[in-house]
Amino acid sequence: MYGVVEIGGKQYFVEPGLELVHEVIPGVKVGERVTFDRVLFLRNGEKIEVGQPYLPGVRVVGEVQEVGKLPKVIIFKFMPKKGYRRKRGHRQPFMRTRIVAIERE
């Protein structure tokens, strides 16, 4: 069984046992279980279900493994012959979640 779930405006392929790196969910700590109810697509054997936009009564349960920041990305802007230089860095926060189950109510 596998599906596609929407988390933080992005779509992710999920199946039990898969580790997923996604946007941080506020207020959730390491070791807690999270439920994603925005399931767009589900395949169970030969049966395929597509939501419009979401599937009612289907949810994905995961357990948070890690919360951290991705490697730094350098943003460097300059204009030649003008003396304009700007250097900034950004580290995107992330959350790593292990998918435990795909459940149907």
Jmol script that loads the backbone (N, CA, C; Angstrom):
load data "model"
ATOM      1  N   MET A   1       0.844  -1.167   0.000  1.00  0.00           N
ATOM      2  CA  MET A   1       0.000   0.000   0.000  1.00  0.00           C
ATOM      3  C   MET A   1       0.896   1.239   0.000  1.00  0.00           C
ATOM      4  N   TYR A   2       0.588   2.189  -0.872  1.00  0.00           N
ATOM      5  CA  TYR A   2       1.318   3.449  -0.891  1.00  0.00           C
ATOM      6  C   TYR A   2       0.386   4.562  -1.334  1.00  0.00           C
ATOM      7  N   GLY A   3       0.847   5.794  -1.178  1.00  0.00           N
ATOM      8  CA  GLY A   3       0.008   6.929  -1.542  1.00  0.00           C
ATOM      9  C   GLY A   3       0.820   8.190  -1.712  1.00  0.00           C
ATOM     10  N   VAL A   4       0.101   9.278  -1.956  1.00  0.00           N
ATOM     11  CA  VAL A   4       0.694  10.603  -2.076  1.00  0.00           C
ATOM     12  C   VAL A   4      -0.015  11.501  -1.069  1.00  0.00           C
ATOM     13  N   VAL A   5       0.773  12.211  -0.259  1.00  0.00           N
ATOM     14  CA  VAL A   5       0.222  13.062   0.792  1.00  0.00           C
ATOM     15  C   VAL A   5       0.768  14.481   0.618  1.00  0.00           C
ATOM     16  N   GLU A   6      -0.033  15.468   1.013  1.00  0.00           N
ATOM     17  CA  GLU A   6       0.387  16.871   0.930  1.00  0.00           C
ATOM     18  C   GLU A   6       0.789  17.345   2.321  1.00  0.00           C
ATOM     19  N   ILE A   7       2.045  17.841   2.426  1.00  0.00           N
ATOM     20  CA  ILE A   7       2.564  18.363   3.688  1.00  0.00           C
ATOM     21  C   ILE A   7       3.222  19.704   3.395  1.00  0.00           C
ATOM     22  N   GLY A   8       2.738  20.754   4.010  1.00  0.00           N
ATOM     23  CA  GLY A   8       3.343  22.071   3.837  1.00  0.00           C
ATOM     24  C   GLY A   8       3.309  22.572   2.411  1.00  0.00           C
ATOM     25  N   GLY A   9       2.273  22.234   1.655  1.00  0.00           N
ATOM     26  CA  GLY A   9       2.132  22.709   0.287  1.00  0.00           C
ATOM     27  C   GLY A   9       2.897  21.898  -0.741  1.00  0.00           C
ATOM     28  N   LYS A  10       3.583  20.846  -0.302  1.00  0.00           N
ATOM     29  CA  LYS A  10       4.324  19.989  -1.228  1.00  0.00           C
ATOM     30  C   LYS A  10       3.755  18.578  -1.175  1.00  0.00           C
ATOM     31  N   GLN A  11       3.940  17.814  -2.247  1.00  0.00           N
ATOM     32  CA  GLN A  11       3.416  16.458  -2.321  1.00  0.00           C
ATOM     33  C   GLN A  11       4.547  15.448  -2.160  1.00  0.00           C
ATOM     34  N   TYR A  12       4.292  14.407  -1.349  1.00  0.00           N
ATOM     35  CA  TYR A  12       5.297  13.398  -1.056  1.00  0.00           C
ATOM     36  C   TYR A  12       4.723  12.000  -1.267  1.00  0.00           C
ATOM     37  N   PHE A  13       5.537  11.104  -1.816  1.00  0.00           N
ATOM     38  CA  PHE A  13       5.203   9.686  -1.939  1.00  0.00           C
ATOM     39  C   PHE A  13       5.431   9.056  -0.570  1.00  0.00           C
ATOM     40  N   VAL A  14       4.453   8.282  -0.070  1.00  0.00           N
ATOM     41  CA  VAL A  14       4.587   7.658   1.240  1.00  0.00           C
ATOM     42  C   VAL A  14       4.195   6.186   1.174  1.00  0.00           C
ATOM     43  N   GLU A  15       4.879   5.376   1.983  1.00  0.00           N
ATOM     44  CA  GLU A  15       4.523   3.987   2.205  1.00  0.00           C
ATOM     45  C   GLU A  15       5.074   3.614   3.574  1.00  0.00           C
ATOM     46  N   PRO A  16       4.481   2.621   4.252  1.00  0.00           N
ATOM     47  CA  PRO A  16       4.956   2.246   5.587  1.00  0.00           C
ATOM     48  C   PRO A  16       6.440   1.884   5.581  1.00  0.00           C
ATOM     49  N   GLY A  17       7.168   2.415   6.576  1.00  0.00           N
ATOM     50  CA  GLY A  17       8.602   2.152   6.701  1.00  0.00           C
ATOM     51  C   GLY A  17       9.481   3.183   6.034  1.00  0.00           C
ATOM     52  N   LEU A  18       8.915   4.075   5.225  1.00  0.00           N
ATOM     53  CA  LEU A  18       9.688   5.080   4.494  1.00  0.00           C
ATOM     54  C   LEU A  18      10.012   6.264   5.402  1.00  0.00           C
ATOM     55  N   GLU A  19      11.246   6.800   5.304  1.00  0.00           N
ATOM     56  CA  GLU A  19      11.609   8.017   6.030  1.00  0.00           C
ATOM     57  C   GLU A  19      11.434   9.196   5.096  1.00  0.00           C
ATOM     58  N   LEU A  20      10.787  10.227   5.602  1.00  0.00           N
ATOM     59  CA  LEU A  20      10.382  11.372   4.802  1.00  0.00           C
ATOM     60  C   LEU A  20      10.982  12.639   5.393  1.00  0.00           C
ATOM     61  N   VAL A  21      11.630  13.471   4.581  1.00  0.00           N
ATOM     62  CA  VAL A  21      12.151  14.758   5.024  1.00  0.00           C
ATOM     63  C   VAL A  21      11.208  15.823   4.486  1.00  0.00           C
ATOM     64  N   HIS A  22      10.606  16.606   5.393  1.00  0.00           N
ATOM     65  CA  HIS A  22       9.583  17.579   4.991  1.00  0.00           C
ATOM     66  C   HIS A  22       9.674  18.836   5.833  1.00  0.00           C
ATOM     67  N   GLU A  23       8.768  19.772   5.559  1.00  0.00           N
ATOM     68  CA  GLU A  23       8.699  21.036   6.293  1.00  0.00           C
ATOM     69  C   GLU A  23       8.404  20.786   7.771  1.00  0.00           C
ATOM     70  N   VAL A  24       8.844  21.699   8.620  1.00  0.00           N
ATOM     71  CA  VAL A  24       8.619  21.577  10.056  1.00  0.00           C
ATOM     72  C   VAL A  24       7.148  21.823  10.371  1.00  0.00           C
ATOM     73  N   ILE A  25       6.599  20.979  11.235  1.00  0.00           N
ATOM     74  CA  ILE A  25       5.234  21.164  11.735  1.00  0.00           C
ATOM     75  C   ILE A  25       5.365  21.786  13.120  1.00  0.00           C
ATOM     76  N   PRO A  26       4.843  22.998  13.328  1.00  0.00           N
ATOM     77  CA  PRO A  26       5.015  23.682  14.618  1.00  0.00           C
ATOM     78  C   PRO A  26       4.395  22.894  15.775  1.00  0.00           C
ATOM     79  N   GLY A  27       5.090  22.886  16.907  1.00  0.00           N
ATOM     80  CA  GLY A  27       4.576  22.268  18.117  1.00  0.00           C
ATOM     81  C   GLY A  27       4.761  20.772  18.222  1.00  0.00           C
ATOM     82  N   VAL A  28       5.459  20.141  17.272  1.00  0.00           N
ATOM     83  CA  VAL A  28       5.670  18.691  17.301  1.00  0.00           C
ATOM     84  C   VAL A  28       7.130  18.424  17.659  1.00  0.00           C
ATOM     85  N   LYS A  29       7.341  17.526  18.618  1.00  0.00           N
ATOM     86  CA  LYS A  29       8.686  17.220  19.087  1.00  0.00           C
ATOM     87  C   LYS A  29       9.125  15.826  18.620  1.00  0.00           C
ATOM     88  N   VAL A  30      10.412  15.529  18.769  1.00  0.00           N
ATOM     89  CA  VAL A  30      10.971  14.240  18.376  1.00  0.00           C
ATOM     90  C   VAL A  30      10.334  13.130  19.214  1.00  0.00           C
ATOM     91  N   GLY A  31       9.953  12.042  18.563  1.00  0.00           N
ATOM     92  CA  GLY A  31       9.341  10.909  19.237  1.00  0.00           C
ATOM     93  C   GLY A  31       7.822  10.928  19.223  1.00  0.00           C
ATOM     94  N   GLU A  32       7.222  12.062  18.899  1.00  0.00           N
ATOM     95  CA  GLU A  32       5.763  12.161  18.850  1.00  0.00           C
ATOM     96  C   GLU A  32       5.233  11.610  17.532  1.00  0.00           C
ATOM     97  N   ARG A  33       3.967  11.199  17.552  1.00  0.00           N
ATOM     98  CA  ARG A  33       3.303  10.740  16.333  1.00  0.00           C
ATOM     99  C   ARG A  33       2.545  11.904  15.701  1.00  0.00           C
ATOM    100  N   VAL A  34       2.595  11.966  14.383  1.00  0.00           N
ATOM    101  CA  VAL A  34       1.868  12.991  13.634  1.00  0.00           C
ATOM    102  C   VAL A  34       0.927  12.300  12.655  1.00  0.00           C
ATOM    103  N   THR A  35      -0.182  12.966  12.357  1.00  0.00           N
ATOM    104  CA  THR A  35      -1.174  12.427  11.436  1.00  0.00           C
ATOM    105  C   THR A  35      -1.331  13.396  10.273  1.00  0.00           C
ATOM    106  N   PHE A  36      -1.211  12.881   9.066  1.00  0.00           N
ATOM    107  CA  PHE A  36      -1.406  13.671   7.856  1.00  0.00           C
ATOM    108  C   PHE A  36      -2.720  13.219   7.232  1.00  0.00           C
ATOM    109  N   ASP A  37      -3.674  14.135   7.150  1.00  0.00           N
ATOM    110  CA  ASP A  37      -4.987  13.758   6.616  1.00  0.00           C
ATOM    111  C   ASP A  37      -5.224  14.256   5.196  1.00  0.00           C
ATOM    112  N   ARG A  38      -4.273  14.955   4.630  1.00  0.00           N
ATOM    113  CA  ARG A  38      -4.409  15.445   3.253  1.00  0.00           C
ATOM    114  C   ARG A  38      -3.823  14.422   2.277  1.00  0.00           C
ATOM    115  N   VAL A  39      -4.512  13.302   2.127  1.00  0.00           N
ATOM    116  CA  VAL A  39      -4.070  12.229   1.241  1.00  0.00           C
ATOM    117  C   VAL A  39      -4.704  12.447  -0.130  1.00  0.00           C
ATOM    118  N   LEU A  40      -3.866  12.548  -1.156  1.00  0.00           N
ATOM    119  CA  LEU A  40      -4.325  12.845  -2.510  1.00  0.00           C
ATOM    120  C   LEU A  40      -4.565  11.585  -3.340  1.00  0.00           C
ATOM    121  N   PHE A  41      -3.797  10.526  -3.049  1.00  0.00           N
ATOM    122  CA  PHE A  41      -3.805   9.317  -3.885  1.00  0.00           C
ATOM    123  C   PHE A  41      -3.507   8.121  -2.997  1.00  0.00           C
ATOM    124  N   LEU A  42      -4.155   6.996  -3.260  1.00  0.00           N
ATOM    125  CA  LEU A  42      -3.912   5.790  -2.482  1.00  0.00           C
ATOM    126  C   LEU A  42      -4.016   4.578  -3.389  1.00  0.00           C
ATOM    127  N   ARG A  43      -3.047   3.665  -3.267  1.00  0.00           N
ATOM    128  CA  ARG A  43      -3.098   2.413  -4.010  1.00  0.00           C
ATOM    129  C   ARG A  43      -2.956   1.267  -3.021  1.00  0.00           C
ATOM    130  N   ASN A  44      -3.943   0.392  -3.034  1.00  0.00           N
ATOM    131  CA  ASN A  44      -3.960  -0.775  -2.157  1.00  0.00           C
ATOM    132  C   ASN A  44      -4.128  -2.003  -3.036  1.00  0.00           C
ATOM    133  N   GLY A  45      -3.010  -2.632  -3.380  1.00  0.00           N
ATOM    134  CA  GLY A  45      -3.057  -3.778  -4.297  1.00  0.00           C
ATOM    135  C   GLY A  45      -3.422  -3.300  -5.692  1.00  0.00           C
ATOM    136  N   GLU A  46      -4.545  -3.787  -6.215  1.00  0.00           N
ATOM    137  CA  GLU A  46      -5.002  -3.377  -7.548  1.00  0.00           C
ATOM    138  C   GLU A  46      -5.978  -2.200  -7.493  1.00  0.00           C
ATOM    139  N   LYS A  47      -6.419  -1.835  -6.277  1.00  0.00           N
ATOM    140  CA  LYS A  47      -7.407  -0.767  -6.136  1.00  0.00           C
ATOM    141  C   LYS A  47      -6.704   0.591  -6.032  1.00  0.00           C
ATOM    142  N   ILE A  48      -7.093   1.514  -6.914  1.00  0.00           N
ATOM    143  CA  ILE A  48      -6.525   2.852  -6.933  1.00  0.00           C
ATOM    144  C   ILE A  48      -7.624   3.859  -6.613  1.00  0.00           C
ATOM    145  N   GLU A  49      -7.321   4.785  -5.675  1.00  0.00           N
ATOM    146  CA  GLU A  49      -8.266   5.839  -5.315  1.00  0.00           C
ATOM    147  C   GLU A  49      -7.581   7.188  -5.495  1.00  0.00           C
ATOM    148  N   VAL A  50      -8.306   8.126  -6.101  1.00  0.00           N
ATOM    149  CA  VAL A  50      -7.794   9.469  -6.310  1.00  0.00           C
ATOM    150  C   VAL A  50      -8.764  10.444  -5.665  1.00  0.00           C
ATOM    151  N   GLY A  51      -8.252  11.335  -4.815  1.00  0.00           N
ATOM    152  CA  GLY A  51      -9.098  12.297  -4.123  1.00  0.00           C
ATOM    153  C   GLY A  51      -9.417  13.495  -4.982  1.00  0.00           C
ATOM    154  N   GLN A  52     -10.464  14.230  -4.560  1.00  0.00           N
ATOM    155  CA  GLN A  52     -10.856  15.433  -5.300  1.00  0.00           C
ATOM    156  C   GLN A  52     -11.103  16.576  -4.343  1.00  0.00           C
ATOM    157  N   PRO A  53     -10.157  17.258  -3.774  1.00  0.00           N
ATOM    158  CA  PRO A  53      -8.719  17.021  -3.907  1.00  0.00           C
ATOM    159  C   PRO A  53      -8.182  15.979  -2.919  1.00  0.00           C
ATOM    160  N   TYR A  54      -8.879  15.741  -1.774  1.00  0.00           N
ATOM    161  CA  TYR A  54      -8.369  14.803  -0.783  1.00  0.00           C
ATOM    162  C   TYR A  54      -9.311  13.617  -0.619  1.00  0.00           C
ATOM    163  N   LEU A  55      -8.756  12.495  -0.142  1.00  0.00           N
ATOM    164  CA  LEU A  55      -9.553  11.302   0.115  1.00  0.00           C
ATOM    165  C   LEU A  55     -10.149  11.388   1.528  1.00  0.00           C
ATOM    166  N   PRO A  56     -11.463  11.309   1.663  1.00  0.00           N
ATOM    167  CA  PRO A  56     -12.064  11.369   3.003  1.00  0.00           C
ATOM    168  C   PRO A  56     -11.841  10.052   3.756  1.00  0.00           C
ATOM    169  N   GLY A  57     -11.547  10.155   5.047  1.00  0.00           N
ATOM    170  CA  GLY A  57     -11.402   8.965   5.877  1.00  0.00           C
ATOM    171  C   GLY A  57     -10.080   8.243   5.761  1.00  0.00           C
ATOM    172  N   VAL A  58      -9.114   8.799   5.041  1.00  0.00           N
ATOM    173  CA  VAL A  58      -7.795   8.163   4.902  1.00  0.00           C
ATOM    174  C   VAL A  58      -6.774   9.082   5.558  1.00  0.00           C
ATOM    175  N   ARG A  59      -5.867   8.480   6.357  1.00  0.00           N
ATOM    176  CA  ARG A  59      -4.826   9.283   6.990  1.00  0.00           C
ATOM    177  C   ARG A  59      -3.527   8.504   7.045  1.00  0.00           C
ATOM    178  N   VAL A  60      -2.431   9.243   7.104  1.00  0.00           N
ATOM    179  CA  VAL A  60      -1.091   8.657   7.176  1.00  0.00           C
ATOM    180  C   VAL A  60      -0.529   9.003   8.549  1.00  0.00           C
ATOM    181  N   VAL A  61      -0.041   7.995   9.265  1.00  0.00           N
ATOM    182  CA  VAL A  61       0.512   8.184  10.604  1.00  0.00           C
ATOM    183  C   VAL A  61       2.021   8.019  10.530  1.00  0.00           C
ATOM    184  N   GLY A  62       2.735   8.959  11.141  1.00  0.00           N
ATOM    185  CA  GLY A  62       4.194   8.902  11.153  1.00  0.00           C
ATOM    186  C   GLY A  62       4.736   9.235  12.526  1.00  0.00           C
ATOM    187  N   GLU A  63       5.996   8.876  12.742  1.00  0.00           N
ATOM    188  CA  GLU A  63       6.669   9.174  14.005  1.00  0.00           C
ATOM    189  C   GLU A  63       7.883  10.035  13.697  1.00  0.00           C
ATOM    190  N   VAL A  64       8.003  11.189  14.375  1.00  0.00           N
ATOM    191  CA  VAL A  64       9.080  12.137  14.127  1.00  0.00           C
ATOM    192  C   VAL A  64      10.390  11.563  14.653  1.00  0.00           C
ATOM    193  N   GLN A  65      11.388  11.470  13.789  1.00  0.00           N
ATOM    194  CA  GLN A  65      12.697  10.926  14.130  1.00  0.00           C
ATOM    195  C   GLN A  65      13.711  12.022  14.456  1.00  0.00           C
ATOM    196  N   GLU A  66      13.632  13.149  13.734  1.00  0.00           N
ATOM    197  CA  GLU A  66      14.660  14.178  13.869  1.00  0.00           C
ATOM    198  C   GLU A  66      14.100  15.526  13.454  1.00  0.00           C
ATOM    199  N   VAL A  67      14.558  16.575  14.125  1.00  0.00           N
ATOM    200  CA  VAL A  67      14.259  17.949  13.733  1.00  0.00           C
ATOM    201  C   VAL A  67      15.596  18.664  13.659  1.00  0.00           C
ATOM    202  N   GLY A  68      15.838  19.381  12.566  1.00  0.00           N
ATOM    203  CA  GLY A  68      17.126  20.049  12.426  1.00  0.00           C
ATOM    204  C   GLY A  68      17.113  21.067  11.301  1.00  0.00           C
ATOM    205  N   LYS A  69      18.316  21.385  10.819  1.00  0.00           N
ATOM    206  CA  LYS A  69      18.461  22.328   9.717  1.00  0.00           C
ATOM    207  C   LYS A  69      19.289  21.694   8.609  1.00  0.00           C
ATOM    208  N   LEU A  70      18.930  21.985   7.379  1.00  0.00           N
ATOM    209  CA  LEU A  70      19.669  21.502   6.216  1.00  0.00           C
ATOM    210  C   LEU A  70      20.964  22.301   6.067  1.00  0.00           C
ATOM    211  N   PRO A  71      21.899  21.849   5.218  1.00  0.00           N
ATOM    212  CA  PRO A  71      23.142  22.602   5.025  1.00  0.00           C
ATOM    213  C   PRO A  71      22.892  24.018   4.512  1.00  0.00           C
ATOM    214  N   LYS A  72      23.826  24.907   4.809  1.00  0.00           N
ATOM    215  CA  LYS A  72      23.678  26.310   4.467  1.00  0.00           C
ATOM    216  C   LYS A  72      23.747  26.531   2.953  1.00  0.00           C
ATOM    217  N   VAL A  73      22.866  27.390   2.471  1.00  0.00           N
ATOM    218  CA  VAL A  73      22.859  27.815   1.078  1.00  0.00           C
ATOM    219  C   VAL A  73      23.307  29.276   1.073  1.00  0.00           C
ATOM    220  N   ILE A  74      24.290  29.596   0.247  1.00  0.00           N
ATOM    221  CA  ILE A  74      24.817  30.962   0.163  1.00  0.00           C
ATOM    222  C   ILE A  74      24.108  31.709  -0.962  1.00  0.00           C
ATOM    223  N   ILE A  75      23.597  32.902  -0.642  1.00  0.00           N
ATOM    224  CA  ILE A  75      22.970  33.773  -1.635  1.00  0.00           C
ATOM    225  C   ILE A  75      23.914  34.964  -1.815  1.00  0.00           C
ATOM    226  N   PHE A  76      24.500  35.073  -3.001  1.00  0.00           N
ATOM    227  CA  PHE A  76      25.459  36.144  -3.267  1.00  0.00           C
ATOM    228  C   PHE A  76      24.968  36.951  -4.456  1.00  0.00           C
ATOM    229  N   LYS A  77      24.726  38.248  -4.218  1.00  0.00           N
ATOM    230  CA  LYS A  77      24.265  39.131  -5.284  1.00  0.00           C
ATOM    231  C   LYS A  77      25.342  40.185  -5.521  1.00  0.00           C
ATOM    232  N   PHE A  78      25.595  40.512  -6.785  1.00  0.00           N
ATOM    233  CA  PHE A  78      26.515  41.597  -7.067  1.00  0.00           C
ATOM    234  C   PHE A  78      26.213  42.189  -8.435  1.00  0.00           C
ATOM    235  N   MET A  79      26.645  43.426  -8.597  1.00  0.00           N
ATOM    236  CA  MET A  79      26.520  44.098  -9.892  1.00  0.00           C
ATOM    237  C   MET A  79      27.926  44.518 -10.302  1.00  0.00           C
ATOM    238  N   PRO A  80      28.395  44.020 -11.429  1.00  0.00           N
ATOM    239  CA  PRO A  80      29.753  44.370 -11.837  1.00  0.00           C
ATOM    240  C   PRO A  80      29.897  45.875 -12.082  1.00  0.00           C
ATOM    241  N   LYS A  81      31.062  46.405 -11.728  1.00  0.00           N
ATOM    242  CA  LYS A  81      31.440  47.805 -11.948  1.00  0.00           C
ATOM    243  C   LYS A  81      30.617  48.799 -11.134  1.00  0.00           C
ATOM    244  N   LYS A  82      29.828  48.350 -10.173  1.00  0.00           N
ATOM    245  CA  LYS A  82      28.988  49.249  -9.385  1.00  0.00           C
ATOM    246  C   LYS A  82      29.332  49.240  -7.900  1.00  0.00           C
ATOM    247  N   GLY A  83      30.142  48.263  -7.457  1.00  0.00           N
ATOM    248  CA  GLY A  83      30.488  48.177  -6.044  1.00  0.00           C
ATOM    249  C   GLY A  83      29.368  47.616  -5.179  1.00  0.00           C
ATOM    250  N   TYR A  84      28.440  46.902  -5.790  1.00  0.00           N
ATOM    251  CA  TYR A  84      27.301  46.331  -5.059  1.00  0.00           C
ATOM    252  C   TYR A  84      27.542  44.845  -4.820  1.00  0.00           C
ATOM    253  N   ARG A  85      27.666  44.466  -3.544  1.00  0.00           N
ATOM    254  CA  ARG A  85      27.844  43.062  -3.181  1.00  0.00           C
ATOM    255  C   ARG A  85      27.042  42.780  -1.919  1.00  0.00           C
ATOM    256  N   ARG A  86      26.290  41.682  -1.934  1.00  0.00           N
ATOM    257  CA  ARG A  86      25.512  41.265  -0.766  1.00  0.00           C
ATOM    258  C   ARG A  86      25.666  39.746  -0.613  1.00  0.00           C
ATOM    259  N   LYS A  87      26.068  39.324   0.562  1.00  0.00           N
ATOM    260  CA  LYS A  87      26.216  37.895   0.828  1.00  0.00           C
ATOM    261  C   LYS A  87      25.345  37.530   2.020  1.00  0.00           C
ATOM    262  N   ARG A  88      24.460  36.550   1.800  1.00  0.00           N
ATOM    263  CA  ARG A  88      23.581  36.075   2.866  1.00  0.00           C
ATOM    264  C   ARG A  88      23.577  34.554   2.851  1.00  0.00           C
ATOM    265  N   GLY A  89      23.274  33.977   3.986  1.00  0.00           N
ATOM    266  CA  GLY A  89      23.168  32.529   4.089  1.00  0.00           C
ATOM    267  C   GLY A  89      21.792  32.143   4.610  1.00  0.00           C
ATOM    268  N   HIS A  90      21.378  30.914   4.312  1.00  0.00           N
ATOM    269  CA  HIS A  90      20.079  30.423   4.785  1.00  0.00           C
ATOM    270  C   HIS A  90      20.190  28.938   5.083  1.00  0.00           C
ATOM    271  N   ARG A  91      19.672  28.522   6.246  1.00  0.00           N
ATOM    272  CA  ARG A  91      19.582  27.102   6.598  1.00  0.00           C
ATOM    273  C   ARG A  91      18.116  26.772   6.803  1.00  0.00           C
ATOM    274  N   GLN A  92      17.578  25.943   5.922  1.00  0.00           N
ATOM    275  CA  GLN A  92      16.161  25.580   5.960  1.00  0.00           C
ATOM    276  C   GLN A  92      15.902  24.565   7.075  1.00  0.00           C
ATOM    277  N   PRO A  93      14.957  24.860   7.985  1.00  0.00           N
ATOM    278  CA  PRO A  93      14.610  23.856   8.991  1.00  0.00           C
ATOM    279  C   PRO A  93      13.862  22.683   8.353  1.00  0.00           C
ATOM    280  N   PHE A  94      14.069  21.472   8.895  1.00  0.00           N
ATOM    281  CA  PHE A  94      13.416  20.295   8.340  1.00  0.00           C
ATOM    282  C   PHE A  94      12.991  19.368   9.463  1.00  0.00           C
ATOM    283  N   MET A  95      12.163  18.392   9.104  1.00  0.00           N
ATOM    284  CA  MET A  95      11.697  17.368  10.030  1.00  0.00           C
ATOM    285  C   MET A  95      11.777  16.025   9.301  1.00  0.00           C
ATOM    286  N   ARG A  96      12.370  15.021   9.954  1.00  0.00           N
ATOM    287  CA  ARG A  96      12.456  13.683   9.378  1.00  0.00           C
ATOM    288  C   ARG A  96      11.441  12.799  10.096  1.00  0.00           C
ATOM    289  N   THR A  97      10.529  12.197   9.310  1.00  0.00           N
ATOM    290  CA  THR A  97       9.448  11.395   9.869  1.00  0.00           C
ATOM    291  C   THR A  97       9.455  10.008   9.236  1.00  0.00           C
ATOM    292  N   ARG A  98       9.331   8.979  10.089  1.00  0.00           N
ATOM    293  CA  ARG A  98       9.205   7.602   9.595  1.00  0.00           C
ATOM    294  C   ARG A  98       7.720   7.286   9.520  1.00  0.00           C
ATOM    295  N   ILE A  99       7.263   6.861   8.339  1.00  0.00           N
ATOM    296  CA  ILE A  99       5.851   6.536   8.128  1.00  0.00           C
ATOM    297  C   ILE A  99       5.573   5.186   8.803  1.00  0.00           C
ATOM    298  N   VAL A 100       4.584   5.191   9.716  1.00  0.00           N
ATOM    299  CA  VAL A 100       4.242   3.987  10.480  1.00  0.00           C
ATOM    300  C   VAL A 100       3.127   3.214   9.781  1.00  0.00           C
ATOM    301  N   ALA A 101       2.072   3.913   9.368  1.00  0.00           N
ATOM    302  CA  ALA A 101       0.917   3.210   8.773  1.00  0.00           C
ATOM    303  C   ALA A 101       0.093   4.164   7.919  1.00  0.00           C
ATOM    304  N   ILE A 102      -0.648   3.578   6.998  1.00  0.00           N
ATOM    305  CA  ILE A 102      -1.672   4.293   6.230  1.00  0.00           C
ATOM    306  C   ILE A 102      -2.986   3.695   6.676  1.00  0.00           C
ATOM    307  N   GLU A 103      -3.846   4.513   7.284  1.00  0.00           N
ATOM    308  CA  GLU A 103      -5.076   4.015   7.892  1.00  0.00           C
ATOM    309  C   GLU A 103      -6.302   4.533   7.181  1.00  0.00           C
ATOM    310  N   ARG A 104      -7.366   3.735   7.266  1.00  0.00           N
ATOM    311  CA  ARG A 104      -8.667   4.118   6.731  1.00  0.00           C
ATOM    312  C   ARG A 104      -9.661   4.066   7.878  1.00  0.00           C
ATOM    313  N   GLU A 105     -10.477   5.096   8.008  1.00  0.00           N
ATOM    314  CA  GLU A 105     -11.472   5.154   9.077  1.00  0.00           C
ATOM    315  C   GLU A 105     -12.708   4.364   8.739  1.00  0.00           C
TER     316      GLU A 105
END
end "model"
wireframe off; spacefill off
backbone 0.3
color backbone group
